[in-house]
Amino acid sequence: MDLYKPAAEPLPRSRPPAPPARQASPEGRLAVAIRVPVRIVVLVLVVPVRMGWDALVFGGRVLNDAVLGPLGRALPRLGRALFVRPSVGLWRYVVVPVGRALARLGNVLVVVPLVRVHRYVLTPLGHALAWAGRGVGSASAWVYARVLTPAGHGALWVLKGLGAVLAAVGTGVSTAVARLLRYLVVVPAVWLYQWVLAPAGRAAVWCARGLLWLVGTIVTGVGGALYWIARVLFVLPALAVRRRVLAPVGRVLAVIGREVWDALGHAWRIAGHVSLAVGRFLATLFRWVLVEPARWVHRSVLAPAGRFIGDTVLRPAAEAARGAGRAARQALASARESARRARADVRRLLSGEPREPRLVSRREPTGRETRTLGSSTTALTKD
């Protein structure tokens, strides 16, 4: 029995069907025809613009770093020195003291007199007026309770009697008037509405409905005729113009606009590379024309001359100046020491020798003289 079987041959893979050949559309041919001329023209127009834009950007950065940045950092300090500190000093040393003085003056001249007038004049006067008002109120309450209330009750009883008499008379009169109005007005009005006005109204409504139907039919017919006339005269020609003229022109303009936009982007990128190369060339030219000669002059001429001047002139002058300063400081120190000793001698002659301070130990005593919790005195108060 054969345990090793030969490997099965792989099945041939079916190739995917080739995509159908794409036919070139008229729009694609138009794009290919106008692409190269448009890109050339746009590149010629965009390169100066891009170089000018890069020059403006570089000038703006230099201006910001060299002028606007330091000026912006200096303006807050200048404003603080010219406005904030004078304002703070004016507020602290002028406005606040003047305000406090005015507050004290107002308290002395206005508040204290007003408080005293309120306490010693207006308050007693108000208490007197309140007492008088309470007396007048008590008298008014007595007059109301003893005089006006009985008179009001009597007048009310009289008016109730007259109202009852007038109500009885009015009830009889109203009944008679109601019956008279029923037979003279209501019954004839109901008959007139039922047999004259209602039939006339129904006839008028029927006539109005017929007139509205006739007018609606006429308007519908005229509207349909006008719709078809407008459709034939305006809508169908407009659709034909849009389909046969505006749509192809719009597609052509869209292709031209898209190609112009792509050409602008392509030209802008190319102009960026050109502007970068020109900038690097100018930077290299500036470096070799100005920077390198200046660096050579500094390295080969100015630095050796500066070191020579420093070694031969400045350093000896600095050493001499430092020696003169040390001598002057020593002379001043000796003069101060002499003056201090002279003052001490004069003070000793006038007031005698000063007493030497006696040293006092402020530490806790040791042994039996230490402070205890049961004793009534402390170690500091003992003899």
Helices and strands as residue ranges (DSSP letters): H 26-63, I 64-68, H 69-79, I 80-84, H 85-90, I 91-95, H 96-106, I 107-111, H 112-117, I 118-122, H 123-143, I 144-148, H 149-181, I 182-186, H 187-192, I 193-197, H 198-230, I 231-235, H 236-241, I 242-246, H 247-286, I 287-291, H 292-297, I 298-302, H 303-309, I 310-314, H 315-351, G 367-369
